[in-house]
Amino acid sequence: MKKILLAVFLLTASLWAKTDSASVEFAHASIAVEGGALYLLDDAGQNLEDTYYGLLELDYAFFRTWIGVVQMGYAYLPTTGDVAFSGIHQVNGRVGLDYPLPFVSPIALGAGFSCIWMRADDEGGNASKSSLVDNESEFGFYVRLNLPILNWDKWRLGAKVYFERLWTSPETSETAWFGFYLQRNLW
């Protein structure tokens, strides 16, 4: 156990050992708009269709090379089969950190916490017997891969891939998100 802890400590220390510390807290900030597809990876896919999403994101220099991430987005999940309502409104929020991988720059790997708010769309249906009639919140975590494609001036175009797990009962819910973004540096 001591050897494992020592190895983890040395590997962590090597991340901080970089001599370029020009990046400081809030040295840069950028805003992005993102859109893509949301895929349900578990049993929820039996009653809900895969769908599209849109979101806004704020990125900022957090500590040395770490990038802070704050996101807010929306998706509408249409229902299928024998469900008493036509769909679910889903608002998602995320907060996390990205780390640019030094060996494949500018690709970044990130992780953080998710909060999903859902409400049944009762237009043309009867959601009164559903737990989604009065809103429901779920919490979880995500990991993501940020793949910049083009950089020019203060603009960046890229793709992102997410895996998200929500701590729902009785089982966790898992989704995959694939999207493209357009980002502009604010400073």
Salt bridges, closest charged atoms under 4 A:
GLU34 OE1 - LYS160 NZ 3.65
GLU57 OE1 - ARG144 NH1 2.91
GLU57 OE1 - LYS160 NZ 2.79
ASP98 OD2 - ARG144 NH2 2.56
GLU164 OE2 - ARG94 NE 3.35
GLU174 OE2 - ARG165 NH2 2.10
